[in-house]
Amino acid sequence: GILDASYEKKVRLNEIYTKTDSKSIMRMKSGQMFAKEDLKRKKLVRDGSVFLKNAAGRLKEVQAVLLTDILVFLQEKDQKYIFASLDQKSTVISLKKLIVREVAHEEKGLFLISMGMTDPEMVEVHASSKEERNSWIQIIQDTINHHHHHH
């Protein structure tokens, strides 16, 4: 039931937290710093393996961790998670002012567009299948809507 699911998510977030390197830190687009400890203050909505596409067009496998108001991408390094590196972009993305779009002609791709104070920043994410992509778009969208209505 619902309780099991929320318990499982707590356990899962704790696993992610434990595996995250405490020295790893990421600057968000807002300038705010996000560290391992910040994971603990949030609730896990969903996590799973996806790919980030860099400027050179290469895909890098990462762990996407969707929390109630933020989306975090982690990469594995020496059996630990660190915040994923992606060109000069932040891989800790606030859901505030976030727009999610399908990538045209790419059935597994989605764009995360952060409309911040300054220039919009766009991150391209690829899922392992079209269904997976659609399901991520749906859940990110739902989380954004749910979160905004409550604040």
C-alpha positions in Angstrom: 0.0 0.0 0.0 0.8 3.7 0.2 2.6 3.3 3.5 4.9 0.6 2.2 5.7 2.7 -0.8 6.6 5.7 1.3 8.7 3.5 3.6 10.5 2.0 0.6 11.2 5.5 -0.7 12.7 6.5 2.6 14.9 3.4 2.6 15.9 4.0 -1.0 16.8 7.6 -0.4 18.9 6.6 2.6 20.7 4.1 0.4 21.4 6.9 -2.1 22.4 9.2 0.7 24.8 6.7 2.2 26.4 6.0 -1.2 26.9 9.7 -2.0 30.4 11.0 -1.4 30.3 13.6 1.3 33.0 15.7 -0.5 30.9 16.0 -3.6 29.0 19.3 -3.9 27.2 21.0 -6.7 26.4 24.6 -7.4 22.8 25.1 -8.5 21.8 27.6 -11.2 20.6 29.9 -8.4 24.1 30.0 -7.0 23.0 27.9 -4.0 25.3 25.0 -3.1 23.8 21.5 -2.8 25.6 18.9 -0.8 25.0 15.3 0.3 23.3 16.5 3.5 20.6 18.3 1.5 19.4 15.0 0.1 18.3 14.1 3.6 16.0 17.1 3.9 13.9 16.0 0.9 11.5 13.3 0.0 12.2 10.8 -2.8 9.6 10.8 -5.6 11.4 8.5 -8.0 14.9 7.4 -9.0 16.3 5.4 -11.9 19.0 5.1 -14.4 19.0 7.6 -17.3 21.6 9.1 -19.7 22.8 12.7 -19.9 23.8 14.0 -23.3 26.8 16.3 -23.3 27.8 19.0 -25.8 29.9 16.5 -27.7 26.8 14.4 -28.2 27.9 11.5 -25.9 25.6 9.9 -23.5 26.7 9.3 -19.9 24.8 6.9 -17.7 23.7 8.6 -14.4 21.3 8.0 -11.6 18.4 10.4 -11.7 16.9 11.2 -8.3 13.7 13.1 -8.3 12.9 14.8 -5.0 9.8 16.9 -4.2 11.3 20.2 -5.5 14.5 19.2 -7.1 16.0 16.8 -9.6 19.5 15.5 -8.9 21.8 13.5 -11.3 24.5 11.4 -9.7 27.3 9.4 -11.4 29.2 6.5 -10.0 32.8 6.9 -9.1 34.8 4.3 -7.1 31.7 2.6 -5.8 30.3 6.0 -4.6 27.9 8.5 -6.1 29.1 12.0 -6.9 27.1 14.8 -8.5 27.3 14.2 -12.2 29.4 16.5 -14.3 27.9 17.8 -17.5 29.8 20.4 -19.5 29.4 23.6 -17.4 25.9 22.9 -16.4 24.4 22.2 -13.0 23.2 18.6 -12.4 21.1 19.6 -9.4 18.0 21.2 -11.0 15.3 23.1 -9.2 11.7 22.2 -10.3 10.8 25.8 -9.9 10.4 27.4 -13.3 11.4 24.0 -14.9 9.9 23.1 -18.3 9.9 19.5 -19.5 9.8 18.9 -23.3 10.1 15.9 -25.5 13.0 15.9 -27.9 11.7 16.0 -31.5 12.8 13.0 -33.6 14.2 11.3 -30.5 11.7 9.0 -28.8 13.8 8.4 -25.7 14.9 12.0 -25.2 13.6 14.8 -23.0 14.7 18.3 -22.4 14.8 19.9 -19.0 14.7 23.7 -19.4 15.4 25.8 -16.4 14.0 29.3 -16.8 16.0 31.0 -14.2 16.8 34.7 -13.5 19.5 34.6 -16.2 19.7 32.6 -19.4 17.6 29.4 -19.6 19.7 26.3 -19.3 18.9 23.2 -21.1 19.8 19.6 -20.2 19.1 16.7 -22.5 18.2 13.4 -20.9 17.7 10.1 -22.6 15.8 7.2 -21.0 16.2 3.5 -21.9 12.9 3.3 -23.8 10.1 5.5 -25.1 7.8 4.3 -22.3 10.4 5.1 -19.7 10.9 8.6 -21.2 7.1 9.2 -21.1 6.9 8.0 -17.6 9.7 10.4 -16.5 8.0 13.3 -18.2 4.7 12.5 -16.5 6.2 12.2 -13.1 8.3 15.3 -13.3 5.3 17.2 -14.6 3.1 15.9 -11.8 5.7 16.7 -9.2 6.1 20.3 -10.5 2.3 20.8 -10.6 1.8 19.3 -7.1 4.6 21.3 -5.6 3.5 24.6 -7.1 0.0 24.2 -6.0 1.1 23.7 -2.4 3.3 26.8 -2.3 
